[in-house]
C-alpha cells in the first residue's frame, strides 16, 4: 500500500529485497515503511486468511530488529512464528507474499527450507527460548560472534518449556537477547498468575512515569542514558511488585517495559542491547491488531481467520456448524445433566469452541494457558476425585502431553476424555498443525479407547458414551471445519465399546471408512457395485479396540479389504487391520489409503488428497489387481 508524506507518494516496501535495504532508510522513512507494511498485511491476508492480528502488532519490533541486526548471520527465533509475516516481507519474500498459506506458496510460519533468514521452524508455542539458547551455546562453542534474538509473546511464558529454558540461559551462555512481546493475548485473553504479573508490571504508575522519562532522554541524549532510566524504573518498583523481578531471579538483566511501536526508541534500545555481553530481556508493550480497527475490536477473532473484507473486517459466514461447535453444544447438554463433567482447554477456548460452553458452566470451565502437559495431569487429578474431565486439545498439540497421557492417566486407568480437534489434515496451516499422528501415538497405550465419528450425530453419541465409560481414558478425534450436515438427535445414545457399524453387506470387497473419510468408502462401494462387485461398507467407529469379530466375519468371505483414514499409514488404522488379521491367521490382501510417511505441506485439503492418492480413483487403481483376481476365481468356479 502506498502512503503519502508531505504531499508525495512513498513506496518503500517494493525497494526492499533483503534486510540490507532496510538499513538504507532513515528513521522517518522506516516509520512510513511500517504503515506500508500494515497496509500490505491487511490487503493480502484478506485474500488468503491468516494470522493478521499478531503481525500487525509486531511491525515496528520486526523493522527495528532488522535495522539493528544482520540476518542470516544473526539469528531471529520467533516463538510459534505465526507473527513472522513482517519478517518475511523484509527478507526477500515481499513479491511472493500474496501466496502465503496458498498451495505452493509461502508457509504461514517460519520454515528453514523456505529462506536462509528463517533460522528455526516453529508452529507450537514455547520453543523459542530453548532453540535460541541452543544456537547461542553452539555459537559460544564455535567461537562465533553473531547475535541470537528470541522474540516470544507473553503467552509463551505460560508454557512450561519457556521456564525450562530460562532456568538454563544464564548458566550456559553469556550473550543472548530475549524480546518479550507483551500484548496480553495468545489467541484468547491470557490467563493465570504470569499474565497477572505482567499486567501488574505494565500498569504500575512508577513504570509508566519512568518509561516516559526514558523516551524523552533517548530522544535528547541517546540510547544508553534512556536505557539506564529504564533499568532504574525496574529497580524503583521492585519492592512494590515483589521481592525481585522474576527475570532477574533467572539471571537475566531486564529492560523495560517500553513502547513496542516507538521505532526510534526500539532502535536505540536494540543498539544498546547489542553491546551487552550478558543475557538480557527486553519487555516491549505492543497492541495486537494495531492499525486495523476490526482487529482491535475483535482481537480473538482476528488472531487467525480465513479471508475477510479488508474495509470492514467481515468474514464470509459459514454454513453448517463445525465439529468444534457440535462438540461444545453436546458437552454443554451433557454437563446440564451431570454435575461431574468439567471442561479443560490449553489456551484454545475459541479454537475448540469451549467459549460456547463457558457461559453455561463457568465454574466447570478451566483454561490453563499454553500448558498441555499440565492440562492433562490437572485432568487426571480431578478424575481421582470423581469428576469426568473433557480435555479439548488439538490433535497436534496433544502430542506435547504424551508422557502425562501414559504416566498419569492411562497407567492409573483414570476416566479422562481427550477431545482431539483438528484430527486429520489441517489444510492451510501446514505440517505443524496437521493432526495426522494421534492414532499411532495413542493406540500403543494400554487402557485407552480411541473413537472416530463419521458425522456430527455420532460425535455426540461418542461423547455421551465417554461419560459412561469409567475403566480408563477415552480419546475422540474429529476433523477441522464443518461436518457433513447430519442433524444431531435430541438424546444421544451409548455405543458398544469396540463395535463397528455395518452399513451395507457384501461378499467380494470390504470397504472400511474411518471418520471423515467414510464418504470415500461409500463412494468406492458404489463404484464397485457398478462394476459387478458386491461391496460391504463398514463404519469402524473405533481405532482401538477394533471390532475383531467384524473383521473375522468379512475377511473369511471377501477377497479384498480396503481401508480409508485421514491419518498417516504408519501405525494408523490400516495397520491395526493388518495386525488383527495376522493375529487371526487370515491371509487376505489389504489396500490401505492414508497419508504417506513424511510431513505433508500446507495447501487445500482436496488438492493435497488428490496429490497423495487419498481418493477413490487411487483406491480403485490400487485395488485393480485384486479385483481381477476375484473375477478369475469367479470364472474358475463357474
N, C-alpha and C positions, 0 to 999 in steps of 0.2 A: 504494500500500500504506500502511495506517495504521501509525503507530508509537506506542509507549507511553513516556511520560516522567513520572516522579513520580506514577504512578498515574492519569494522564489520557491520553486519546487525542488525537493530533495528526494533522492532515491539511493541511499547508501547501501542498502542490503544487496542490491544487484552488483555492487562492486566488490563484494566480499567472496573470495574463493577459498580463503584459508584464514586462520586466526591472525596471520601476519598482517592481513589487510585491516583487521580491527585496530591494530596498534597505530595505523597511519592517521586515524581520525582524532580530532580534538575532542575534549570532553563535551562541549556543546553539540558537536556532531554525533557523538555517542548517544546523547540524550534524544536526538532526533531518530537515530537508529533504533532506539528502544521502542519508540512509538510506531515506527515502520514494522518492526517485528511483531508487535501486538496486532497490528492490522493484518499482517500475513497469517498469523496464527488463527485469528477469528474467521477470516475468509476461507482459509484452506481446510481447517478442521471441520467447518460447517459442512463441507462436501464429503469428508471421509469418516467423520466421527473420531473420537479420541479423547485424550486427557487434556482438555483445554484449560480448566481452572488452575491446576498446578503449574502449567507452563506460563500462563500469564503472570503468575506470582514470582517467577524467578528470572524475569527478563534482565533486570539490572544486575542481579547477582552473577548471572552467566556472562554477561558482557564484561563486567569488571574482572572476573576470573580470567577470561581470555585476553583481556588487555594487559594484565599484570604477569600472567604465567605463560608458558610456551609448550602447548601440546603439539605433537605427541611425546616430546622429550619429557615434559612434566605429565603427570597422570591425574586425571579427574575421575573420581569414582562417585557415581550418583546412586544413592540408596533407592531401591526399586527401579529407578531410571525412567519412570513414566514422565518425569519432568525434564527430560533431555532434549525436547524438541528445539529449544533455542540453541543448545549446543550443536545440534545437527545443522541448523541454519548457518552457524558461524564456522563450520568445518567442512565447507565444500559441497554441501548437500542441499543448498537452497533451491537449485533448479529442479531437484527431484522431490521437493518437499510435498507437492500435491499428490505424490504416490504413497504417502505414509499410510501404513496399515492396509494397503491395497495389494492384490496379487502381484508378485514380482517387484514390489516397491519397497520403500524404506520400512524397517521394522519400527514398531511403536515404542521400543525400549532400546537400551544400549546393546549393541551386538558387535562383538570383536571382529567377526568376519565382514562386517559392513564398512568399517573405517578404522584406520590406524589411530584415530583420535578417540575411539571407544576402547578404553583400556581394560574394562571389565564389564561383562554382560550381567544383566540382572532382570528381575521381574517380580521378585519377592522381597519383602521388607527386612531390614535389619542386617544386611550383608555388607554394607559399605565400609564400616569401620574395620571389620576383620580383614577384608580384602585389601584395604588401603594400608593397614598395618603390615600385612604380608609383603606388599610392594615396598614399603619403607624399609623393612628389615632386609629384604633382598638387596635393595639399593645400598644399605649400610655395609652388608657383607661383601658387595662387589666394589666398594669404594666409590660409588657414584655420588653425584651432587644434585640430581634432579629433585623436583618437589612432588610431593604426593598430597592431593587435596581431596578430602571426602566431604561431599555435600549430602546431609541427611536431614529429613524433615523431623519435626518434633515428635511425630507419631512413631518414628523409628526407635525412639527412646522408651517406648512402651514394650519394645521387643527384647526379649532376654539376650539374644545374640549380641546386641549392641553393648550390653553391660559386660558380657564375657570379654569383648574386645577392649572396652575401657579399662578393665581390670589388668590388662597386659601392656597397654600402649606405653606408659611412662617407663616401664622397666625394660622394654625391648627395643625402643628406638628413641633417638634424641631429636628427631625433627619430623614433624607431621602436622598438617593443618586440618582441622575439622570445622566445617561450617554448619551450624545448627540453623536450618531454615524453619523459623517458627511462625506458623500461620494458624495454629490451634486446631487444625483439621488433619485427618487422614482422608478417608472417604466421608465418614460422618464426623461429628464433633469428637475430638479426643476425650478420653475418659481416664479416670484413675488419678493416683497421687502425683505421678510425674507431670501430667497435664496441669494439675492444680499448682504444682510447684513452679512450672514455667510461667503460668499466669500470674502468680504472686510476684515473681521477679519482674515481669514486664510492667505490671500495673503499680508497682511500688512508687510513691511520689519521689523518693530520693533518686531513683534511677531515671525517672522522667526528667527531673531538673538537671541532673548532671549530664545526661545524654544531650540535652540542648546546649549546655556549655561546651561539650566536646565538639559538636558540629561547628559552633562558632569559632572555636580555637583551631580546628582543622582548616577552616577557610582562611584564617588570619595567619597562622604560624606553621601549618604543615602537619603531617600525619603523626609524628612522634609525640608532639605535645598533646594533640587531641586524643590519641590513644592512651596516653598517660592518664588523662582525665577519666577515660572510660574505665581504666583499672581502678582509679580512685572511687569511681561510682560503685563499683562492685565491693570494694573494701568498706566503704562507708555504711553499707546496708547489710553487710554480712550478719551482724548480730541481730538484726531485726528479722531476717528471714530464717536463720538457722545458725548453728554453731560454725558453719563454714559452707561455702558454695560446694555443691556436690562434685563439680568437675575438679575443683582444687583438691578434693579428697582423693581423686583418682590420679593426681599428679600432673594435671593439665592446667596451664595458665589460661584463665578465662578473660575474654574481652567482649564487652557489650553490656546490654543489648544495643544495637544500632539499627538505624532505618535501612532496611534491605532494599529500598527503592531510591536511596540517595547515592547516585553514581559517584560524584566526587568523593564523598566520604568512604564509600566502598573501595574505590581505587586507592586512596591514601592508606586505608587500613590494611588492605592486602599487600601493598608495597612495604608496610611496616612489618607485617607478619612474615613476609617472605625472608626477612633478615634474621628471624629468630631461630636460634639453634636449640629448640625445645618443642615438645608437643604443645600445641595451642588449640583453643576452641573459640570461634567467633560466633556469637549469638546475634543473628540477624532477624529482625521482625519484618515479615512480608505479608502481603494481602493476597490471598488466593482469589484468582479471577480478576485481578486488577485491570482496569481499562475496559471492562465489558460488563455493563450493568446487570444483564441477566445472570451472569456467572457470579456476581456479587450477591444478588438477591437470592439465588438458589445454589449455594456452594456445594451442597451434597449432590444435586443433580448434575452439575457441571464439572464434577471431578473427572468423570469419564462417561461419555454418552455417544450415541450414534449421530448421524447427520442432523443438522438443525438449520433454522433460518438465521443467518448472521445479523439481520437487522432487528429481530425480535427475540431470538433465542428459543423460539418454539420448535419442538420436535414433532415429527410425524406420529400421530397417536397409533399405538399398536392395536391389533385386532383382538385375537384370542388372549386369554390370560396366560402368563408364563407359568412354567413349572414352579418357579420360586413363589409366585403368588398363590398357587394351589397349595403348596406346602404350608405357607403361613396361615392361610384360611383354614386348612384342615387341622393344623396344630391348635389354632385358637378354639375351634369347635371341640377338640378332644380335651383341651385344658378347661373348657367350661364345665365338663362333666367329671374331671379328675384333677383334684387339687394337688396331686403329687407331681404333675407334669411341670417341668421348668424348661426354658429355652436359653441356650447359650450361643453367643457368637463371638468371634475374634475380630472385632472392628469392622464387621461387614453387615450391619443391620439393613442397609439398603440393598446390597447385592444379594443377600439371602432372603430378602423381603420380611425379615423379622421385625422391621419397623411397622409392619401391619399387625403383628402380634402384640407389640409393646403397649399400645394404648388400652388393650383389653385386659392385660395381666401384667401391669408394670412391676409388681413385686416379685414376679416369677420370670422376669427377663433380665439377663445378665450379659453385658458387653464387657469383655475382659481386656480389650485392646489387642494390638497385634501380638498375640501370645498364644499360639495354637497349642503348644505343649501344656501350658498352664490350663488352658480351657479344658483339655481332656482330663487332666488329673483333678481339676476342680470338679468336673462332672463325676469322676469316679468317687470323690469324697461325698458328694451329695447322694450318690446311689447307695452308699453304705448306710445311709440314714433313711432309706425307704423311698427316696424320690426317683422319678423317671426323667433323667436329663436327655433332652434332644439337643445335640451339638450340631449346629448348622455351619459347616465349613466347606469351602470349595474343595473338590477332589484334589486339585493340585496343591492347595495349601495344607491339606490334612497330611500330606507326605511329611511335613515337618514334625508331626506328632507321632511318628511311627512307634518309637520306643514306649511312650506312655500308653498307646493302644495295647501293645503287647504286655508290658510290665505291670501297668496299674489298672487296666480294665479287664482284658481277656484272661490274664493269669488268675485274677480273683473272681472271674465269672460275674462281673458286675453288669447290670442291665442298662448300659448307656447306649443311646441311639445316635449313630453318626449319619447325618443327613448331608450327603455329598452333592452339592450343587455343582453345575458345570462338569458332570460326569460325561466324558466324551470330548469330541473336538470343540474347541472354543473359538474357532474362526480367526477373526482379525487380530486377536491378542497374541497369537502365536505360541511357540513351544513352551514358554514359561507358564502358560495358563491352560494348555490343553490337559484335560483330565483323563489321560489315556492309560494310567497305570494302576488304578486302585484295586481292580480285581486281582491283579498279580501280587500287589504288596499286602493285600488283606487275606487272601484265601489260604495262605500257608499258616495262618494263626489259628490255633485251636480255640474252640468255644465261640466262634463268631458266625453269625448268619449274615449272608450278603444277598440283598434283594434288588431287583431291577424292574421297574414298572414299564409297561408298554404304552400307557396313556395316563391322563390326569386322574381318572377314577381309580385306576389300580394303584397310583401313588397314595391316594387317600386310604385305600384298603391296607396297603403295606404299613402305613404309619399307625393305623389302628391295631394291626397285627403286632407291631413292635411294642405297643403299650401292654399287651397281654403276655409277651414273652419275657420271662424273668430268669432264664437259665444262662444268660451271658449277653454280650453286646450284639447289637444289630446294626448293619450298615445298609443304607439305601442310597443308590446313585441315580441321579436323574439329570437330564441334559439342560443346557442353557437355552433360553428363549421360550417361545410359545409351544404349547402342546399340539396335539393333533385335533383338538376340538371336541373331545369326548366329555360329555356332561358328567359332573360328579353327583352321585346319588345322595339323597338326604342322609342316609345312615350307612356308614362303611361296614364292610363285612370282614371277618377274620379269615385269613388264608392259612391253609395247612402248610406248615413249615416243610420246605423241600419238595413240594408238589407242583409240578408243571401244569399248564393249562393246554389241553389238547383242543385245538381249534378245528382241525379237519383231519379225518382219517385218510390213509393212503398206503399203498403196498409196494411202490417202486422206489420212492425217494422220501427221506425225512428231512424237512427244512425247519431249522431252528432259528428263530429271530429274537435276539435278546434286546429288550428295552427299546431304545429309539430306532433301532434298525428292524424292528418287527415288520413294518410295512414292506421292506425289501423281501422278506421271507414270503409274505402273501403274494407279492408280485411275481416272484420266481415260481411259486407253486402254480399260479395261473398260466405262466409261460410253459411250464412243464406239461400241464394238462392239455394245452393246445397242440402239443407235440405228441400226445398219446401216452404220457406217463402219469401214473397215479401218484400224487404227491400229498404226503401228510404235512400239516403245518402245526407247529407247537410253539407256544409262548413259554419259555423255560421258567420265567419269574425268579428263579434262584440261581445265582452263580455259585453259592455254597449254602447248604448242601444241594448238589444237583440231584435231580429225580432219576435215580439209578434204575428203578423199576420201569419207568417210561423208556429209557434208553435201551434196556434189555428187550423190552417188548418189540420195539420197532426195528432194532438192529438185527433181530433174528428173522425178519421177513422182508426188509427192503434191501436194495443193492447199493445204496449210496446215502450218506448223510452230508448235509450242507449246513454250516453254521454262520450266522451273521452277528457281528458285535462291533460296537463303537469303542474299541479298545485295542491295545497292541495285541498281536497274536502271541507273542512270547509270554507264556504264563496266563493267558486270558481264558475266556470261556471255552473256546475251541480246544485249548489244552486240557481243560477239565474233562471234556467229552472224550478225548483220546485216552486220558488216564483211566477213566471209568470203563471204557471198552477194553482196555488192556487188563484191568482187574477182573472183568467178566470173561476174559479169554475169547473175545469176539473179534474176528478179523474182518473189517469192513472199511472201504475207502471213506475218508472224511475230507471234504473240501472246506477249509476254514477261510472266511472272508473277514478281514480286520486290518489293522494298521501295521505296517512293517516295522522292523527292529531298528528304527532310527528316529530322531526327533523331527517332527513334522513342522514345516514352516507356517507362517501366517497366510491367510487367504480366505476366500469364500468357501463355505463348507461344501457346497455341491461341486465346485471346481476341484477341490482337494480330494473329494471322494472319487471323482472321475479320474484324476491323475493317478491315484494309488489303487485303483481297482476295487473300490468299495461300492460296487454297483451290481445290479442283476446281470447286465451284459457280461461283466467279467466273471461272475459266478457261473453263468451258463457256459462260457468258453472253457473254464477250468473243469467243469463237470462233464463236458462232451465225451472224453474217452470212456468214462464210466457209464454214461448213458448209452453209448454204443455197445458196451459190453452187456448191459441189461437187455438191449434189443436182441443181441446174438443169443443170449440164453433163452429168451422167449422163443426165437425161431427153432432153437435146438429142441426145446420141449414140445413144440407143436409138430 
